[in-house]
Amino acid sequence: MTNIEEINKEKEDILFETRILKLEIDEMYNRFREIEEQEFELDDRFTKISCPHCKMTGIVKENEKRVVCPTCNGRKFIWAKKYED
């Protein structure tokens, strides 16, 4: 039978590992976004347009608080695929 100290230690270890994994996931996601950005810049089928949600401010009001625009993530623009006939 395990005692309370062992259980608490295991919980702390799991929380520590979870934090490390979250940091790694955040780094991977950021790198993915950088690669995606490079892809859009090189692809002639896409163009930057002003963010229609925040009107190029990068900030919107939600529940009376100013938050980073969820559409453009504060970049003030979004990528759009060019219209072709």
C-alpha positions in Angstrom: 0.0 0.0 0.0 1.3 3.5 -0.9 1.4 6.3 1.5 0.3 9.9 1.0 3.8 11.2 0.4 4.3 8.7 -2.5 0.9 9.7 -4.0 1.8 13.4 -3.7 5.2 12.8 -5.3 3.7 11.0 -8.2 1.1 13.8 -8.7 3.9 16.4 -8.7 5.9 14.3 -11.2 2.9 14.1 -13.5 2.3 17.8 -13.3 5.9 18.6 -14.0 5.9 16.3 -17.1 2.7 17.8 -18.3 4.2 21.3 -18.1 7.2 20.2 -20.1 5.0 18.5 -22.7 2.9 21.7 -23.0 6.0 23.8 -23.6 7.1 21.3 -26.3 3.7 21.4 -28.0 3.7 25.2 -27.9 7.1 25.3 -29.5 6.0 22.8 -32.2 2.8 24.8 -32.9 4.8 28.1 -33.2 7.2 26.4 -35.6 4.3 25.1 -37.6 2.8 28.6 -37.9 6.2 30.0 -39.0 6.4 27.3 -41.8 2.8 28.0 -42.8 3.6 31.7 -43.0 6.6 31.0 -45.2 4.4 28.8 -47.4 1.8 31.5 -47.9 4.4 34.1 -48.7 5.9 32.0 -51.4 2.5 30.8 -52.9 1.2 33.2 -55.5 -2.3 31.9 -54.9 -2.5 33.7 -51.5 -2.4 37.3 -50.4 -2.5 39.2 -47.1 -5.7 41.1 -46.4 -6.7 43.3 -43.5 -8.2 41.4 -40.6 -12.0 41.9 -40.9 -12.6 41.0 -37.3 -10.3 43.5 -35.5 -10.0 46.0 -38.4 -6.2 45.9 -38.3 -5.8 46.6 -34.6 -4.9 43.1 -33.4 -7.2 43.6 -30.4 -10.9 43.0 -29.9 -13.3 43.5 -27.0 -14.8 40.4 -25.4 -16.9 40.7 -22.2 -15.7 44.3 -21.7 -12.0 43.2 -21.9 -9.5 43.8 -24.6 -8.0 40.6 -25.9 -5.9 39.5 -28.8 -7.9 39.0 -31.9 -8.8 35.3 -32.3 -9.0 35.6 -36.1 -5.5 37.0 -36.8 -3.8 36.3 -33.5 -2.8 39.9 -33.1 -1.0 40.0 -36.5 -3.6 42.5 -38.0 -3.9 40.6 -41.2 -5.0 37.2 -42.5 -4.0 35.2 -45.5 -6.7 34.8 -48.2 -6.7 32.6 -51.3 -6.9 34.8 -54.4 -10.2 34.5 -56.4 -9.8 32.9 -59.8 -12.4 32.8 -62.5 
